């Protein structure tokens, strides 16, 4: 599935030193269930991720009771998440604050900060997360439009306010959502993505997210329902990436990254994979869905050995 431009990028990356291209994987743990998911995620990263899967992992905890033992899984460091109490209950706010903290911590040798949702698994080397010199960020389009802004309609108040806060004054391109194929203003998935920390994008994400969280009128009107709150972090980051990263420096990852197994039956046949083994990074949400797709060795045996009953 990988296009020639991605193959060229990968060829350049593998000729560089790991020091220049150092990666830090980032995720957060908020519940006991997520602690189990993250352990499985790291195991898959180490087992199937090749060289790109061996970089350190940074875990951020909203509650230290979920700190766990990750011995035997390479370099894994656990940190308390610094997030203001007023924002802890806001949907997915921990993702924004964890990414911003990771960016603050990243040294000059780190070229890629890679966010992975707890409900992701890695089944092939995620080499395109190693950004190199060619790209500042790597993302996927959203799976479905949900609160996305259709390109052929006027901005609603929700998107207008986010654009106002971020400082967006033009929309230079559109994208197509992966599953329902809607042409929309740039709106990117956040199950997995990579950002060059030198750009300061993740700290800006936190600052703009804070602004819209504190906007009482916005929260009580166009952002008052669960769906708009759930995807607010994603909308803010999408607006920021569109504004801050030139399109040619934004790597649009191929479908085998952040592949939504939970939406498999809704995918057009042309976009649907035949086997789990074709994927790099899979989003599952409900792990029981793995029973509905072909799984070959060695992934099949690994999943049988590691799945919780």
Steps between C-alpha positions, in 0.01 A plus 500: 500500500793735561539756222830591332537820703467299821747240375750778422448648847552161659819440300640834618406430862667161522831646383511752786615435855255419777637793700383751243168324457429405861135421569305509823169318513242670721171384649296543818333269748184603682340169604600145587363386165727746319799372700433156353454645150823698517699197611364309200577798275863517613540124464375522141729796431804310623403170337399620154635856475850422372762768567236774511319315776791497745509868595408608857138527610375780727185425700298773669261423786207706623490274808814333637299201625522372142880506486597148396798274442628524144823308557621298205346743251801715428534859618166609648483807726193597703405857590217667692294710263492869577146607418286757673225338710229697320594332170548141618140404427488661156496231228849397387668802655771268634620439144562871443679555831712184471618596152586854611696369799687256277593783265634702792712203606633407156866575442659626182573143390128412485369540147157339547251489783250227419165487675339154515155450648480220757261313267761468224715201406808491279539212253773623264792745535356855534787651303301798375478633856871583462449843346855579394575835335222489242193525723388684815196282567338174390124448530200313365169652385210439737321169457155659470393861473308517832542870602718572197435802282379422146710685247202616293311657792548810711687470828277432797554686826694210652771498233492876459586551867783245493646663188472840667688381810772325300533792258398323180428751224502271197429136421755398236384143431239235577520131589272197472386303805615138474182300561209718385698688231381848581697796362571713804720778628821356650399277790746238619474185705680491835519128581859519383713782360858628499618856560846658489532645854729777382198668342325558835168388352393286794548774757306735274230232481471505879486881509224526237310209653511681835360811335194326358445307823490829689264660250175468695279622216655253255467211745136580572395543136671336201710269720238402754427144378707189562608447139643849453679480834639155423664614178598852603864403562514352149344806338744737672802293394369475143461877476848550646667254264328655198619844606850414624626223271535549126314231312818359346646454849191319626528127433163343437549149632367208294189306614697227678576757767213561744286247316156490670417134547183605684376653174605210277147420382436863405814535293470501120634174358788687335620625840451180698793274590476122474721419795620658823854422387478775237471772765763713670286662769150374571230669708264244649288666776336160566758221486228243433477642149825320422295182471348639181815540288757259359814480717810312383812392685695621690240757608232239554698306762617820667142623540384165638781505754443862606126559485322520832214255534 
